[in-house]
Amino acid sequence: MTHSFTPEQFRQVLGQYPTGVVVVTAVIPDEPPAALTIGSFSSVSLEPPLVAFYPSTGSRTWPKIQAQGRFCINVLGADQEGLCRVFASKSIDKFDGVTWHPSPNGSPILDGAVAWIDCDVDDVQTLGDHFLVIGRVNALETATGGLPLLFFRGGYGRFLPSSLAASESALAGYLPVVEAVRSELESVANDCGTECNLAAHTRDEFIVLAGAGSPASPRFGGPTRVGRRLPYLAPIGTTLAAWGDSGDVERWTSSIGHESDDGVSQWHDVLRLVRRRGYVIGRGETPYAAMEKAIDSRGGEVADPTLLDALSEVRKTMLDQPTLESPNETYDIRSLSVPIFLADGRVVQMGLYGLRSDMLGETAQYCAQRLLEASHRCTEILGGTLPADFPVLARPGASYR
């Protein structure tokens, strides 16, 4: 017996089942490439290798793709929701500004896609208000190793493995910290005229929890986004490692070669210096620019190989930690960071980012002192305890050496 239901109810109930999101692409002679966003893709057979998807019978794009007899399935990454919406639009040239390269059969492979599957049209059948398209797979590859984009209950999202879910749960515990120090974060950003961030780390990731202000130099674009994730590896999170335990420091220095130009022993010296004066200086306009470019262009992998290479160059510049003793000398300073100590023993990092490559010594001294003042004040607000050897606040106008 068939019970009655509305199309809206059908859509709502079926929406409880999450689906992946793919973009079907093909090259069209004498026209821009064609693309079709699909949320109903599945594998069909291993022998022979077949896949399927269901375009609407009202689609104006599918007939163009069908006429070519071949197409490429692009599995979108979790960070490609914007691209998904572009290809779901009725734009005439959906590929305007989109970077891609050809598959073995010539169809577009979208840069940043998690995986791609190159197919020939094997069969097409009409089923209700959709076509059933069967594609015979000729070639396929996993591209980035990132997480896929999902469609669920009318919205887009991502799958969160249990290990990452544990990480997200741990980060939720920092929300009261963010609220408690937000006004100080904004005050430091205003006083120093640049972006000020609050960050913490899980076992393997350095994560920006909050931010205020804007960069002093427009070359680095907008402020660092809250939620940015980086590998917790030297030199990222130096102040966190400086007050970490031996196991934490060992993980943090795991990417450094013992025989490299910036060996582990040298970085232990840097950590001792940071503990002695309370802050760390990030230096090097060129390596910092390369690092930002690597962050912006990476796929779904946090520890992208290109990013790791860029971090190694930043490390080399940071081995030389200037004393800031000359008020009229200029210094190439990209970042300044201090620790904040929480009541439960955890440490978070407050840092200025986007500083100038020609900063006067007196300005750098002021920013370092202002951060140390914030470290003392925020630690007190949060009920934490400063280490016995942590630098005392200097008198007004003095610098930290």
C-alpha positions as CSV (number, residue, x, y, z in Angstrom):
1,M,0.0,0.0,0.0
2,T,1.4,3.4,-1.0
3,H,0.9,6.2,1.5
4,S,0.6,9.8,0.3
5,F,3.4,12.3,0.9
6,T,4.4,15.7,-0.5
7,P,7.5,16.5,-2.6
8,E,8.7,18.6,0.3
9,Q,8.4,15.7,2.7
10,F,10.2,13.4,0.2
11,R,13.0,15.9,0.0
12,Q,13.2,16.4,3.8
13,V,13.3,12.7,4.6
14,L,15.9,11.9,1.9
15,G,17.9,14.8,3.1
16,Q,18.7,12.9,6.3
17,Y,21.1,10.8,4.2
18,P,24.4,12.7,3.6
19,T,25.8,12.6,0.1
20,G,29.1,13.6,-1.4
21,V,29.3,16.5,-3.9
22,V,31.0,16.1,-7.3
23,V,31.3,18.3,-10.3
24,V,31.0,16.5,-13.7
25,T,33.1,18.3,-16.3
26,A,33.7,18.1,-20.1
27,V,35.4,20.1,-22.8
28,I,33.0,21.5,-25.4
29,P,34.4,22.5,-28.8
30,D,34.3,26.2,-29.5
31,E,32.7,26.9,-26.1
32,P,33.9,27.2,-22.5
33,P,34.1,23.9,-20.7
34,A,30.8,22.5,-19.2
35,A,30.3,21.6,-15.6
36,L,27.4,20.1,-13.6
37,T,27.2,19.9,-9.8
38,I,25.9,16.5,-8.7
39,G,24.9,15.2,-5.3
40,S,23.9,11.7,-6.4
41,F,27.1,10.0,-7.5
42,S,27.9,6.4,-6.6
43,S,30.1,3.5,-7.7
44,V,28.3,0.7,-9.6
45,S,30.6,-2.1,-10.5
46,L,34.2,-3.1,-10.0
47,E,34.4,-5.5,-13.0
48,P,33.9,-3.7,-15.3
49,P,34.7,-0.4,-13.4
50,L,31.4,1.6,-13.6
51,V,30.1,4.7,-11.8
52,A,26.8,6.5,-11.9
53,F,25.1,9.8,-11.3
54,Y,21.7,11.3,-11.9
55,P,21.4,14.7,-13.7
56,S,18.0,16.3,-14.0
57,T,16.1,15.8,-17.3
58,G,15.7,19.6,-17.3
59,S,19.4,20.2,-17.2
60,R,20.8,22.3,-20.1
61,T,24.3,21.3,-19.4
62,W,24.0,17.5,-19.4
63,P,23.1,17.2,-23.1
64,K,26.3,19.1,-24.0
65,I,28.4,16.7,-21.9
66,Q,26.6,13.7,-23.2
67,A,27.3,14.8,-26.8
68,Q,31.0,14.6,-26.1
69,G,30.8,10.9,-24.9
70,R,33.2,11.5,-22.1
71,F,33.5,13.4,-18.8
72,C,35.4,13.7,-15.6
73,I,34.0,13.3,-12.1
74,N,35.7,15.8,-9.6
75,V,35.2,15.0,-5.9
76,L,35.1,18.4,-4.3
77,G,37.1,19.1,-1.1
78,A,35.5,20.4,2.1
79,D,36.9,23.8,1.5
80,Q,35.4,24.1,-2.0
81,E,31.8,25.0,-1.1
82,G,32.2,28.3,-3.0
83,L,33.3,26.5,-6.1
84,C,30.4,24.1,-5.7
85,R,27.9,27.0,-5.8
86,V,29.6,28.5,-8.8
87,F,29.1,25.3,-10.8
88,A,25.5,24.9,-9.6
89,S,24.7,28.4,-10.9
90,K,23.4,29.3,-14.4
91,S,26.5,31.3,-15.2
92,I,27.4,31.2,-18.9
93,D,31.1,30.7,-18.2
94,K,31.4,28.7,-15.0
95,F,35.1,28.3,-15.4
96,D,35.9,32.0,-15.4
97,G,38.7,32.4,-12.8
98,V,38.8,28.6,-12.1
99,T,42.1,26.8,-12.4
100,W,42.1,23.3,-13.9
101,H,44.2,20.9,-15.9
102,P,43.2,18.2,-18.4
103,S,42.4,14.6,-17.5
104,P,43.8,11.8,-19.7
105,N,40.7,12.2,-21.9
106,G,41.0,16.0,-21.9
107,S,38.2,16.8,-19.5
108,P,38.9,19.4,-16.8
109,I,40.3,18.3,-13.4
110,L,39.6,21.1,-10.9
111,D,42.6,22.2,-8.9
112,G,42.0,21.3,-5.2
113,A,39.6,18.4,-5.9
114,V,40.0,15.5,-3.5
115,A,39.9,13.0,-6.3
116,W,39.0,12.7,-10.0
117,I,37.5,9.8,-12.1
118,D,37.8,9.9,-15.9
119,C,35.0,8.2,-17.8
120,D,33.3,7.4,-21.1
121,V,29.5,7.5,-21.3
122,D,28.5,3.8,-21.1
123,D,24.7,4.1,-20.9
124,V,21.9,6.7,-20.2
125,Q,18.4,5.8,-19.1
126,T,15.5,8.0,-18.1
127,L,14.2,7.4,-14.6
128,G,11.3,9.8,-13.6
129,D,12.6,13.4,-13.7
130,H,16.3,12.4,-13.8
131,F,18.6,10.5,-16.2
132,L,20.6,7.6,-14.9
133,V,24.1,8.0,-16.4
134,I,26.5,5.1,-16.3
135,G,30.2,5.9,-16.8
136,R,32.9,3.5,-17.7
137,V,36.1,4.4,-15.8
138,N,39.3,4.8,-17.8
139,A,41.5,6.5,-15.2
140,L,41.2,7.8,-11.7
141,E,43.4,9.2,-8.9
142,T,43.3,10.6,-5.4
143,A,44.5,14.2,-5.7
144,T,44.9,16.0,-2.4
145,G,44.2,13.5,0.4
146,G,41.8,16.1,1.9
147,L,38.3,15.8,3.3
148,P,35.4,15.7,0.9
149,L,32.5,18.2,0.8
150,L,29.2,16.8,1.9
151,F,25.6,17.8,1.4
152,F,23.3,17.1,4.4
153,R,19.9,18.5,5.4
154,G,20.0,21.2,2.8
155,G,23.5,22.5,3.7
156,Y,27.1,21.8,2.9
157,G,29.7,20.5,5.4
158,R,32.4,18.0,6.0
159,F,33.0,14.6,7.5
160,L,34.8,14.9,10.8
161,P,36.9,11.8,11.7
162,S,36.9,10.8,15.4
163,S,40.4,12.0,15.9
164,L,39.5,15.5,14.6
165,A,36.3,15.5,16.6
166,A,38.3,15.0,19.8
167,S,40.4,18.0,18.7
168,E,37.4,20.1,18.2
169,S,36.0,19.1,21.6
170,A,39.3,20.1,23.2
171,L,39.2,23.5,21.5
172,A,35.7,24.2,22.8
173,G,37.4,24.5,26.3
174,Y,39.3,27.6,25.1
175,L,36.1,29.6,24.4
176,P,36.0,31.0,28.0
177,V,39.6,32.0,27.6
178,V,38.9,33.9,24.3
179,E,36.0,35.8,25.9
180,A,38.1,36.7,29.0
181,V,41.0,38.2,27.1
182,R,39.2,39.6,24.0
183,S,39.3,43.2,25.2
184,E,43.0,42.9,25.8
185,L,43.5,41.3,22.4
186,E,41.8,44.3,20.8
187,S,43.7,46.8,23.0
188,V,47.1,45.3,22.0
189,A,46.1,45.3,18.3
190,N,45.1,49.0,18.5
191,D,48.2,50.0,20.5
192,C,50.6,48.3,18.1
193,G,48.7,49.0,14.9
194,T,48.5,45.5,13.5
195,E,46.8,42.2,13.8
196,C,46.8,40.5,17.2
197,N,45.9,36.8,17.5
198,L,45.3,34.3,20.2
199,A,46.3,30.7,19.4
200,A,46.6,27.3,21.1
201,H,47.7,23.9,20.1
202,T,46.4,20.3,20.2
203,R,48.9,17.5,20.1
204,D,49.7,18.1,16.4
205,E,48.0,21.3,15.3
206,F,48.4,25.0,16.0
207,I,45.1,26.7,15.7
208,V,44.1,30.4,15.7
209,L,41.4,30.9,18.3
210,A,40.7,34.6,17.9
211,G,42.0,37.7,16.2
212,A,41.7,41.5,16.3
213,G,43.0,44.4,14.3
214,S,44.4,44.4,10.8
215,P,47.9,44.0,9.3
216,A,50.1,47.0,9.1
217,S,51.3,45.9,5.7
218,P,48.7,45.4,2.9
219,R,51.0,43.0,1.1
220,F,49.8,40.2,3.4
221,G,46.1,40.7,2.6
222,G,43.4,40.5,5.3
223,P,43.9,39.5,8.9
224,T,44.7,35.9,9.7
225,R,41.5,34.0,9.7
226,V,40.2,32.6,13.0
227,G,40.3,28.9,12.7
228,R,43.4,28.7,10.6
229,R,45.2,25.4,11.3
230,L,48.9,24.9,10.9
231,P,51.2,21.9,11.8
232,Y,52.5,22.3,15.3
233,L,56.1,22.1,14.2
234,A,59.0,24.5,14.6
235,P,58.8,27.5,14.2
236,I,55.0,27.6,14.5
237,G,54.0,28.2,18.2
238,T,57.5,28.8,19.5
239,T,56.2,30.3,22.8
240,L,54.0,27.3,23.3
241,A,56.9,24.9,22.9
242,A,59.2,27.1,25.1
243,W,56.9,26.3,28.1
244,G,56.0,22.8,27.0
245,D,57.2,19.5,28.5
246,S,60.0,17.4,27.0
247,G,57.6,15.3,25.0
248,D,55.9,18.3,23.6
249,V,59.2,19.9,22.6
250,E,60.3,16.6,21.0
251,R,57.2,16.5,18.8
252,W,57.6,20.2,18.0
253,T,61.2,19.7,16.8
254,S,60.5,16.4,14.9
255,S,60.7,18.1,11.5
256,I,64.2,19.5,12.1
257,G,67.2,17.5,10.9
258,H,70.0,17.1,13.4
259,E,72.6,18.0,10.8
260,S,70.6,20.8,9.1
261,D,71.5,24.5,9.2
262,D,68.9,24.9,12.0
263,G,69.5,21.8,14.0
264,V,67.6,20.7,17.1
265,S,70.3,21.8,19.5
266,Q,70.2,25.3,18.1
267,W,66.4,25.4,18.6
268,H,66.8,24.3,22.2
269,D,69.0,27.4,22.6
270,V,66.3,29.6,21.0
271,L,63.7,28.1,23.4
272,R,65.9,28.9,26.4
273,L,66.3,32.5,25.1
274,V,62.5,32.8,24.7
275,R,62.0,31.6,28.3
276,R,64.5,34.1,29.5
277,R,63.0,37.2,27.9
278,G,59.4,36.1,27.5
279,Y,58.8,36.6,23.8
280,V,59.9,35.4,20.4
281,I,60.6,37.4,17.2
282,G,59.6,36.1,13.8
283,R,61.8,37.5,11.1
284,G,62.3,37.5,7.3
285,E,59.9,39.3,4.9
286,T,60.7,36.9,2.0
287,P,60.4,33.6,3.8
288,Y,57.2,34.8,5.6
289,A,55.7,35.8,2.2
290,A,56.5,32.3,0.9
291,M,55.0,30.7,4.0
292,E,51.7,32.7,3.5
293,K,51.6,31.7,-0.2
294,A,52.1,28.0,0.8
295,I,49.3,28.3,3.4
296,D,46.9,29.9,0.9
297,S,47.6,27.4,-1.9
298,R,47.7,24.2,0.0
299,G,45.1,21.5,-0.4
300,G,43.3,19.7,2.4
301,E,46.5,18.6,4.1
302,V,47.5,20.6,7.2
303,A,51.2,19.7,6.9
304,D,51.5,20.3,3.1
305,P,55.0,19.5,1.8
306,T,55.3,22.9,0.2
307,L,54.4,24.5,3.5
308,L,56.9,22.4,5.4
309,D,59.6,23.6,3.0
310,A,58.5,27.2,3.6
311,L,58.6,26.7,7.4
312,S,62.2,25.5,7.2
313,E,63.2,28.8,5.6
314,V,61.4,30.8,8.3
315,R,63.2,28.7,10.9
316,K,66.6,29.7,9.6
317,T,65.8,33.4,9.9
318,M,64.4,33.0,13.4
319,L,67.6,31.5,14.8
320,D,69.0,35.0,15.0
321,Q,66.9,36.7,17.6
322,P,67.8,40.4,17.7
323,T,68.1,42.2,21.0
324,L,66.3,45.3,19.9
325,E,68.8,47.4,21.8
326,S,69.2,50.2,19.2
327,P,66.2,52.5,19.1
328,N,67.1,54.1,15.8
329,E,68.1,50.9,14.0
330,T,65.5,49.2,11.7
331,Y,64.6,45.5,12.1
332,D,62.8,43.1,9.8
333,I,60.2,41.8,12.2
334,R,57.1,39.9,10.9
335,S,55.7,38.7,14.3
336,L,56.1,39.0,18.0
337,S,54.6,36.5,20.4
338,V,54.2,35.9,24.2
339,P,52.7,33.1,26.3
340,I,49.6,33.4,28.5
341,F,49.4,30.9,31.4
342,L,46.1,29.4,32.3
343,A,44.9,28.2,35.7
344,D,45.0,24.5,34.6
345,G,48.6,24.7,33.5
346,R,47.9,25.1,29.8
347,V,49.6,27.8,27.7
348,V,48.1,29.8,24.9
349,Q,49.9,32.3,22.7
350,M,49.2,36.0,22.0
351,G,51.0,37.4,19.0
352,L,51.3,40.4,16.7
353,Y,51.4,39.5,13.1
354,G,52.1,41.4,9.9
355,L,54.7,43.8,11.4
356,R,57.0,45.8,9.2
357,S,60.3,44.8,7.6
358,D,61.7,48.2,8.5
359,M,60.5,48.6,12.0
360,L,62.4,51.1,14.2
361,G,64.0,49.6,17.3
362,E,62.0,51.8,19.6
363,T,58.8,50.7,18.0
364,A,59.8,47.0,18.3
365,Q,60.7,47.6,22.0
366,Y,57.3,49.1,22.6
367,C,55.5,46.3,21.0
368,A,57.5,43.7,22.9
369,Q,56.8,45.5,26.2
370,R,53.1,45.9,25.4
371,L,52.8,42.1,24.7
372,L,54.6,41.3,28.0
373,E,52.2,43.5,29.8
374,A,49.3,41.7,28.2
375,S,50.9,38.4,29.1
376,H,51.0,39.4,32.8
377,R,47.5,40.9,32.7
378,C,45.8,38.0,30.9
379,T,47.5,35.4,33.1
380,E,46.1,37.2,36.1
381,I,42.6,37.5,34.6
382,L,42.6,33.8,33.9
383,G,43.8,32.7,37.3
384,G,47.1,31.4,36.0
385,T,50.5,31.6,37.5
386,L,53.6,33.1,35.9
387,P,56.8,30.9,36.0
388,A,59.1,32.1,38.7
389,D,61.7,33.1,36.1
390,F,59.3,34.9,33.8
391,P,60.4,38.5,33.0
392,V,59.1,41.1,35.4
393,L,57.5,44.1,33.8
394,A,60.0,46.8,32.9
395,R,59.5,50.4,33.9
396,P,57.7,52.6,31.3
397,G,59.9,53.2,28.3
398,A,62.3,50.4,29.1
399,S,63.0,47.5,26.7
400,Y,63.3,43.8,27.2
401,R,66.6,42.3,26.2
